[in-house]
Amino acid sequence: MIENQLNQATISRIVLASSSPRRKELVASLALSLPVSILSTDTDETYEKDWTPAEVVERLSLRKGIAAEAMLAKQEMPLEGTLILAADTIVVLDGAVLGKPANSDEAAAMLTSLQGRLHDVYSGIALLEAGSGNRIVASRRTRVAMKSLSEERIRRYVASGEPMDKAGAYGIQGLGAALVEGIEGCYFNVVGLPISLLTDKLELFGVRTY
């Protein structure tokens, strides 16, 4: 669907297809005038090796959005006026995608590879007007410089438990902020939801944040 044709949409509620506390908080911070509900989806997050980082986050976001739409349809409730928001975030170092660590050893290995270096964080968003076929998919990249870290400091951070549910094994909005030297681009993109990009796309569905 061409973006400039979306302003005819009449959205009455938003469904966030994510169980991420960080994304819930960021959506809540927008103080939208529409009700927002949460619908967690258990979708396949595998991807093809030839996909670019932007394709990975955009296609996985869309996959989550489509899964949420199917779940809503099974509830036999009217889909009209429902806008689904799904998102995905990855960390990329030297072309290699770093997802969420499977265990503490993997978390430590990821942080060791990132320490003292630049890497990229990609977040994708998918907005789907349920039942209509109208959808927008987009992504944004932020460059992050991580401090040089000792093995002992990495061990302490991993022991905090914070890295275990985060792409790249760190959370810039939490204790992981102390590991970051600086960023180039959108901070919220690193948190997991590019607010500036999202609000621009919401406008195309007639959803305004102020």
Secondary structure, 3 states (H helix, E strand, C coil): CCHHHHHHCCCCEEEECCCCHHHHHHHHHCCCCCCEEECCCCCCCCCCCCCCHHHHHHHHHHHHHHHHHHHHHHCCCCCCCEEEEEEEEEEEECCEEECCCCCHHHHHHHHHHHCCCEEEEEEEEEEEECCCCCEEEEEEEEEEEECCCCHHHHHHHHHCCHHHHCHHHCCCCCHHHHHEEEEECCHHHHHCCCHHHHHHHHHHCCCCCC
